[in-house]
């Protein structure tokens, strides 16, 4: 049996029905939907939605917030972009955004199935979500790229389509050769350049993962074929993308509680790249220690971080680019004492106090500090106008694996993000099982 077939069989045989696992998946669904509703009108997903509407595409799956329906793959693409564009959905370890290339695909397919008379899809959605998260975690481990600085491709673009194909295949009842074919089709549709982090295209990696994954599952169900071992073959996904670091043993290890629970997600309480949460936490603590106006009092700021060149961005080109900058995220936390979606507007990025403070920040990437998200730390030093020095260090931001938050905190985040939008969306008759699932998550 090929590696691809064996991996698909392992996931298909796993019942994914433990009550604690399903409760976690309900909470993940709540967080993901709230983040997507909040992000749907951001420029990237809004442009994709407008292009789709202009092209006259119709279909059974809704594009959230924008008020129209389209094909299952295209709805998954737009909604996946909306779920990722704020960089506010959970982080996994090894680094990956598991929800945005996965959940929109499952929900779009579930909506189609309900319209076709398959009955309520709620439990099937949660089980498919658990299986997709499991698949992504194993694919990320198999890649051998466990630190952000060592990534050759953006993780959700590299693994999202395959995991979404397996999850959607499960929703369709595919097994054996057909489920392996879904993974094989999706394996040829993976991508995501790290160079595009900080641009609208980053969210497209997640949207494409969702779209390509669900389409691969639907093609496999229709008899479309792929190489029987497109994941593990000598010219397959693993070797082609990751070369010598690829370790297929991670794909076939026995499943225990499931990666949705262990290690589970790091819940994001700030809408930016996860490693920057360490700098944000240190800077917020330093802000509290500064009396008077921080903008006028700060003379110099030092950051000591793990070496992560792709988020060492002293002068980000836009507010969006600032989500991936050690320097900007620390600066906005120091100046404002808070970090929320408005922190990453272009007007905030180019405000006079921000421009001035960014010129006063220096960064040292220290190779002695681990780059693993569960082992790293960041140290921030602030020198004030009177010579006083404030030093703060973050070993684990709130919401991370060693500093967890209760479910109530995630529910409060969802309510704050959605405000009236969540309620208005859930009141729509098109909200099908999402409404029921989100109510169960509260």
N, C-alpha and C positions, 0 to 999 in steps of 0.2 A: 504494500500500500504506500502511496506517495505521502510526503510530508503534508502537502496541502489537504489531501483526503483525510489523513489521520487527524489533523488539526480541526477540520470541519466536523468530523465525527465526534471528537471530544466535546466540542461546544454543543452540538446537537443533543448529545446524551445527557448533558448537565441540566437538571430540572430548573435551577435558578428560582426556586420557590420558597426559600427560607423567609419567614416573616420579617426578620431584621433587615435582610437584603432588600426586600420589596419596599419596606418603609424608607430605607435610604434612597432607593430609586425614586420614590414619590417626592422626597425632598430635593433631589437633583432635578427632577422635572420642574418643580416649582421655581427653583433658582434659575434654571435655564430659560424658562418661558418668560419670567420677569425681566431678565437681562435682554432677551430678544425683543420684547415689547418696547423696552426703553431704548434699544439701539436701532429699531426698524427705520426711523426717519433720519438716521445719520447719512451723510452724503453717499457713501459707498453702496449700502443696500438700497437706498432710495433711487440711485441712478440705475441699478440693476432692475428694480421694480418698474421704473418708468420705461426702460428699454423693452421689458417684457410686455407691458401694457401696450406700448406703441406697436409692437409686432403682432398684436392681436391674438396672442396665445391664450387659449382657454383650456380648462380641464377641471378635475375634481378636487384639487387640493388648494386650500386657501393660502394666500400670502398675508401673513399677520400684519395688522394695522392698516395696510394699504387698501383693503376693501375690495379685492378681486381674487378670483381663483385661476389657477393655471395647471399645467401638467404636474404630475408628481415630482419628477426630477427638478423642474424649474422652481417649484415652490420650495423644495428642499434646499436648493441653491440660495435663493434669496433669504429664506429664514435662517439658514446656516450663517450667512454673512451677518444678519442682524444679531444673531446670538453671540457672535465673536467680536464685532466691530468695537465694542467698548472695552474689550480685554478684561471682562468682569466675571466670566464664568469660571468654575473651579479649575484648579491645576492638579495634575497627577504626578506621580513619581515612579519611573523616570519622567522627565518633563513632557507633558502633552496636554492639549486641550481636548478632553475626551467627549465633551457634550456637543459642541457646535458642529462637528462633522458627522454626528451620529443621531442625536435626538430629532432634528428636523426631518431626516430621512425616514425614521420610524413613524413619526407622526403623520407625515404626508401619505405614506403607504397605508397607515391605519385608517386615515380618512377615506381613502379610496375603497378599502375593504368594507368599511361600514356602509358606504354608499352602494356597494355591490350586494349588500345583504348578508355579510358575514357575521353580523351581530356585534355586540359591544367588544371593543378591543383593549379595554383597560388593562387587564392582567397580562395579556399578550404583549402590550407595549412595555410594561415594566420588566417582564422577563427578557424581552429583546434588548432593552437598554442595558440590563445587567450583563448579558452575553456580549454585547458590543464593547462595553467597557473592559470586560475580561479580555476580549480579543485584542483591543488596542494596547493594553498593558503588556500582554505577552509579546506582541509584535515589537513594541518599544524595547523590552528587555532583550529580545532576540537581535535587535539591531546593534547592540553593544555600545550605543551612544547614550550614556546615562547622565552626562553633565551638559548643561546648556552650551558651554564654550566649545564642546566637541561636536556639535551638530553639523552634519553636512546638508541636511534638508530640514525645512520647518516640519516638526513632527506630525501635526494633523494632516498635512498634505501627503506625508509619507505613509501613514498608517490608516488614516481616516476612511478612505474609500473601501479598503479591504474589510475593516471592522464593520462599517455600515452595510456592506454587501452580506456579510455573515449574519448580522442582526436582522436585516430585512428578509434574508432568506429564511431565517427561523420564523419570522412572522408569516411568511408565505407557506410554511410547512415543508420547505425543501430539506432533503437529506442526501447523504451519500454523494454520488457523482454530480448531482445538480447543485448541491450546496458548495462543493469544491469548485465547480465551474463558476459560481458567482464570485468566489474569492479570486479565481484566476482571471476572470474578466476585469475585475476591479484592480488587480495588481498591475495591469498595463496602463492604468489611468491615475497613477500616483505622481505627485510632484509637489513643488512648493519651495521656491528659492528663498534662502535666508536674506538675500539682498533686498527683497521686497518688504521686509519687516519695517514698519513705520509708515507704510503707504496703504492706500485702500486695498491693494492687492492681497495684503496679508489676510484679511477677512475672506477674500475670495478662495484662498486655500481651503478654508473650512467649508464654505459653501460648495465648492467643487467636490470636496470629499463626500459630502452628503448626497449631492446629485449623482455623482458617478457611482457611489455605492448602491443606492436604491435602484438606479437604472441597471446596474450589473445583476442584481438579484432578479429583477423583472425579466431581463434577457435570458438569464439562466433558466427561469421558470418556463420560458417559451422554447427552450431547447438550444439556445445559443451555446457555443462551445469555447473552451480555452484549453491551453496546455494542461494535462493532468497534474503536473507539479509546478505550476507557475510561481509558487512561493519558494520552493526549496530546490528547484532544478539548477543545473550549472549555469544557466543564463536567466535564472528566475529573479524574483523580487529581492530576495535576501542578498545574493551575491552581487547583483547589478547595482543595488543602491548602497550597500554597506561593505562589500568586499570581505576582507579578512576578519572584521569584527563580528560578522553575522554568526550567531550561535543558535541553531534551530532547536536545541534541547528545551528552551524556554516555552516553545509552543506546545509541547506534549506533556509537560509536568502535570500531575493530578491537580484538579481544581478543589480547593478547600472552601473557604467562606465566600470567595469571590473578591475581585479587586475593587469593586464598588465599596466594600467594607474594609478590606485589608490590602493595601495601606489606606484605601479610601481617598477622598479628595482633600486638598487644602482649599478651604473656602476663601474666596477673595472678598475682602472688605474694602479694597481700593481698585479702581478700574485702570490697572496698568500691568505691565509685565511682572511676573510674580517675584523675581529676585529684587526688583525695586521696592517691594514691600518692606524689606529689611531696612533700606535707607529711609523710607517714609516713616517707619516706626521710630527710628532713632531721631529723625528730624522733628517729628511731632513732640517727642519728649523734650527735645532741646528747646522748641518753641515755648513750651510751658515754663521753662526756666528763665526765659528772657523777659525782663521787665521793660515796659515802654515799647516803642515802635521797633519791631525787628528789622525792618528795611533800613532804617537809619543807623542802627546800632551794630549790625554785623559787618566786620571788617574782613574776615577770612573764614573759609570753610574748607575742611579737609575730609575726604572720604577714603577709607581703606576697605577694599572689597576683594572678592575673588577676581581673577582675571577673566573678564567676559567682554571681549572687545566689541561685540555687537550691541551692547547697551552702554558703552562708554561714548556718549554723545554730548560733548560739552555745550554745543549750541544747536539743539534740534531745529530742523527746518520748518516745523509746524507744531501746533498743539498736539496733533495726532502722533507725530514723531516723538514728542516729549514723553509719551507712555513708555518708551523704550530707552530712556536716558536716566542713568543714575543721578546725574547732576540736576536735571530739571525736576524730577520727582522729589529730590531732597529740598531743592530750592522752594518749590511751591508749598511744601509742608512747613518749611521754616517761616515763610512769609505769611501764609494764610491760616496756619493752625488746623487745616483740614485738607483732605484730598477727595474730590468727588468728580463726577463727569464734567462739571463746568471748569475744573482745573486744567483741562486739556483743550480748551478753545484757543484759537489763534490769537484772540484779543488778550488772553492771559499770558500766552507765551511771549508776546512782543510788548507787554506793558513795561514801562520804564524801570520799575523796581526789579522786575524779573531780569531784564537785560543787564542791569547793574550787578545783581547778585551772581548771575551765571559767570561773569568775568572774575568773580572772587572765589570760585570753587576750584580746587585741585583734587585730583583723584590718583590714587595709587592702587594698581591691581597687584595684590600680593599673592604670589604663587604658593605661599605657605597656608593660605586659606582654601579649604575645600570648595570646589564649585558645585558639589551636590546640593540640591535644594534642601535636603533634610540634615545637612551637616555644616552648612556655610554660616558665616556671620558677617556683619558689616559694622564698622566703627566710624562714627562721625565726630569731628572736632570743630567747634565754633569759637572763634575769637571775637570778642566784643570791643567796642570803642574805648572802654575803660581798662582794657587789658585782661579782663576776666576770660577764662577759658571754660567752655562747657563740653564735656565728653559723654557721649552716649553710645552704647553698643546694643545691637539686636541680634540675638541668636535664633529667634523664632518669632515671626510676627503672629499676631492673633489670627486664628483660623487655620494655622499650619498644623502639621501632623503632631508635633509635640506641644502645641499650644491651642488645643481645640476650642470650638465654640459650641454651645447647645443649639439644637434645632430652632429654638425660638429666635435666635439671632439671625438665622437665615430667613426665617419667615418675616422678620421685621425688615430685613434688607429688601425682600421681594415687595413688600407693601410700600416701602419708601421709593423704590425704583418705579413701580407701576403707577402710584398715586391713583388718579382716576382712570388711567389708560387700562390697567388690568381689569378693573371692574367693568368698564365699557366693553372690552374685548370678550370677557367671559359671559357677558349678557347676550352676545350674538348667538343665534341658533347654529352658526357654523363652528362653534367652539367644541362640538361633539364631546368626546371623552376627556379632553383637556380640562374642561370645567370640573368634571367629577374627580379626576385625579388630583387636581390642585386643591380641591376642597378636602380630600382625604389627607393631603399633606399638611394641613393646618392643625 
